[in-house]
Structure formats: C-alpha cells, structure tokens
C-alpha cells in the first residue's frame, strides 16, 4: 500500500512596495507545488486625524485609532481634543501633511 503524504510550509517573503517600504507576504505551499494560497487581505491599525462637523455646525478635528481591512475603515478609539495636538508640515514632494 502506498501512502502519499503532503507537507505544508508557510514561507514568508520580505519585499518592498512602490514606496520602498518593507512589506511581508506569505503563502501556503505544498511540497509538490500543487497548491498556493495567496494571503487574505490583512487589517492594519494606524492613528489618523480627520475633520467632522459638530452639533453646532462647526468644523472640528478628531484623532483616533482606525483599522483598515480591504476598503473598510473602522474607528477603534478616538482621542479627546485635550490629548491631541495637530500641526501641518510639508513633505519632500511639497505636499501638505497633517501630523498629530
């Protein structure tokens, strides 16, 4: 009786994106190379700043932690205005960057 065992490995490859930032890709590959599964879209968390309008119609700046998964953005936590200072700078391309 013959047994055909297939082992699986989860290799991780460090590559760079268009901005030369390091990203990590991973796949599941069988030892006979019959199947490769691309990674699912992973979520990432970041701190960001956005503007909204309060109940009095005034524009206010908000900051918080958001999670991005595919095309969805989910607010995880917001910071009170007393906790955050916001300022703008200019990057090497001349674009205005809001920092907090």
Phi and psi in degrees as a GROMACS rama.xvg file:
@    title "Ramachandran Plot"
@    xaxis  label "Phi"
@    yaxis  label "Psi"
@TYPE xy
-102.32  138.732  UNK-2
-115.449  133.641  UNK-3
-115.929  102.439  UNK-4
-93.4229  142.185  UNK-5
-120.934  124.988  UNK-6
-99.5461  153.312  UNK-7
-118.412  147.116  UNK-8
-133.03  146.339  UNK-9
-116.888  84.8198  UNK-10
-73.6639  150.253  UNK-11
-122.088  127.397  UNK-12
-114.633  127.813  UNK-13
-91.5143  121.726  UNK-14
-131.156  -179.161  UNK-15
-121.927  151.122  UNK-16
-90.7553  -171.313  UNK-17
-61.731  -23.0165  UNK-18
-94.63  10.184  UNK-19
66.2248  17.514  UNK-20
-81.0455  140.223  UNK-21
-74.2702  130.648  UNK-22
-125.976  157.683  UNK-23
-117.568  126.593  UNK-24
-110.931  148.924  UNK-25
-142.559  150.866  UNK-26
-138.42  161.515  UNK-27
-106.661  122.524  UNK-28
-126.24  131.187  UNK-29
-83.4403  159.696  UNK-30
-67.572  -17.6065  UNK-31
-98.7445  11.0724  UNK-32
56.6241  25.1198  UNK-33
-81.7717  -20.6007  UNK-34
-141.755  134.222  UNK-35
-132.405  127.247  UNK-36
-107.239  121.158  UNK-37
-69.8966  151.989  UNK-38
-66.1402  147.211  UNK-39
-71.6419  156.84  UNK-40
-61.1206  126.359  UNK-41
-95.721  158.654  UNK-42
-95.6763  153.762  UNK-43
-135.829  147.56  UNK-44
-109.909  145.458  UNK-45
-152.55  163.911  UNK-46
-98.9976  132.358  UNK-47
-141.501  168.575  UNK-48
-125.243  139.557  UNK-49
-144.83  163.745  UNK-50
-110.946  150.082  UNK-51
-147.055  176.484  UNK-52
-110.248  130.047  UNK-53
-82.1227  -178.404  UNK-54
-61.6935  -22.8927  UNK-55
-92.386  5.17447  UNK-56
82.7975  8.88966  UNK-57
-89.7099  144.078  UNK-58
-79.1685  129.297  UNK-59
-125.666  149.972  UNK-60
-96.57  130.09  UNK-61
-116.522  150.026  UNK-62
-135.686  149.8  UNK-63
-177.946  -177.402  UNK-64
-96.9482  127.944  UNK-65
-119.905  157.1  UNK-66
-118.924  133.313  UNK-67
-114.317  124.969  UNK-68
-133.744  107.239  UNK-69
66.1224  -122.131  UNK-70
-99.8091  3.28893  UNK-71
-93.8225  139.046  UNK-72
-116.574  129.635  UNK-73
-123.718  128.699  UNK-74
-80.1478  122.094  UNK-75
-91.6667  -41.3308  UNK-76
-155.706  143.586  UNK-77
-115.584  153.934  UNK-78
-107.383  145.231  UNK-79
-72.0874  157.633  UNK-80
-62.856  -23.6252  UNK-81
-70.9191  -21.1036  UNK-82
-90.5406  -15.7172  UNK-83
-124.306  136.608  UNK-84
-114.708  135.026  UNK-85
-117.916  138.147  UNK-86
-145.764  163.992  UNK-87
-114.271  147.826  UNK-88
-135.185  174.68  UNK-89
-118.986  130.687  UNK-90
-83.3354  -177.885  UNK-91
-66.0286  -17.3082  UNK-92
-91.1538  -0.793825  UNK-93
85.8102  5.87994  UNK-94
-81.9621  143.66  UNK-95
-79.4328  130.667  UNK-96
-118.799  127.944  UNK-97
-90.6812  126.811  UNK-98
-121.435  155.279  UNK-99
